[in-house]
Structure formats: structure tokens, C-alpha cells
Amino acid sequence: MSSVPDFGLFAMGIWSIGLGALGAAVTGIILANTDLLLSKPEKATVEFLEEIELKTLGPEQETFKAGGLWKKNGSVIMAVRRPG
């Protein structure tokens, strides 16, 4: 019976944990800085944008279709979807 601990098995376990942590860190950095797992955004069509109902700001709230903005003159539209 030997009372000397087996450091070879302990060192192998430490190496395994260290390599696993390093692999998890590299994977996390790659996924955080790329869009590999994100879905691709859809482009909004003019027909879709025309049908959106807009509300005015102020005491008198009016509702109108977004297509009315560019019936007579051109306009620039930015559609932003807030999460939630």
C-alpha cells in the first residue's frame, strides 16, 4: 500500500478542465461576435409598408395609412421593430 497520492491522474483532470474552459471561452467569443445562429432579417416590401397604420403625436390623435405619406411626394421611411 502506497500512501503517496497519484498526481498523474490529478494533473490529467486539471488539463481536461482547463481545455474544456478554454474551448467554451473560444466558442462563446465566436458566437457572440458573429451571426452564425441568428435568423436572417426579412426585407419590408412597399406593399407591406403601405398598409401600416400610423398615429400622430399630440392631443388630437389621427390614424392614417402609411401609403398616404408618399401619394403626392416621395418620402424616406425607416421601419423599426422594437422587441417585446
Secondary structure, 3 states (H helix, E strand, C coil): CCCCCCHHHHHHHHHHHHHHHHHHHHHHHHHHHCCCCCCCCCCCCHHHHHCCEEECCCCCCCEEEHHHHHCCCCCCCCCCCCCC
